Amino acid sequence: MDNLFKLSRNEFGQMCLLDGAGGLVRTVTPVRAFPISHPEESIALVDGEGHELVWLNSLAETSSENQQMIMEELSSREFMPILTRIDSVSTFATPSTWEVQTSRGQTSFVLRGEDDIRRINKTMFLVSDSHSVQYLIKDIQNLDKHTRRLLDRFL
């Protein structure tokens, strides 16, 4: 457990890094190196100029209080809904409008082209809409048959 630093918030709600002696070092922002494939590994705390001040191979390397603060900060800055079902698509040619269910509720978006569906690994995909909002498909095998059939038309 790394006790060389502690995280706190200043009066403006910004995350601050304190050194082992409790002295304020500066405001920091957590940044994930691999936000999709390894979300709890390889996290840097960077200052306002982007300089790395702390590197964590894993969140487990720091206290539970620091872990909680890092995860809260990351979740407040990151927006990536998980696509759970495709209800319909307007056409199998692009651009097409998709009606979908996500971890954040029902929505629709425009898929500009097949290139906006990226394979991350064997079962994981990232779909970008016309406004550059990214939707994560965690495991294509866990999607219902209707959704997989629609998605296959674009892959």
Secondary structure as GFF3:
##gff-version 3
##sequence-region A 1 155
A	DSSP	beta_strand	5	9	.	.	.	ID=ss1
A	DSSP	beta_strand	15	19	.	.	.	ID=ss2
A	DSSP	beta_strand	24	27	.	.	.	ID=ss3
A	DSSP	beta_strand	29	32	.	.	.	ID=ss4
A	DSSP	beta_strand	41	46	.	.	.	ID=ss5
A	DSSP	beta_strand	52	58	.	.	.	ID=ss6
A	DSSP	three_ten_helix	59	61	.	.	.	ID=ss7
A	DSSP	alpha_helix	64	77	.	.	.	ID=ss8
A	DSSP	beta_strand	83	89	.	.	.	ID=ss9
A	DSSP	beta_strand	96	102	.	.	.	ID=ss10
A	DSSP	beta_strand	105	111	.	.	.	ID=ss11
A	DSSP	three_ten_helix	114	116	.	.	.	ID=ss12
A	DSSP	beta_strand	117	119	.	.	.	ID=ss13
A	DSSP	beta_strand	125	128	.	.	.	ID=ss14
A	DSSP	beta_strand	134	137	.	.	.	ID=ss15
A	DSSP	three_ten_helix	140	142	.	.	.	ID=ss16
A	DSSP	alpha_helix	145	152	.	.	.	ID=ss17
###
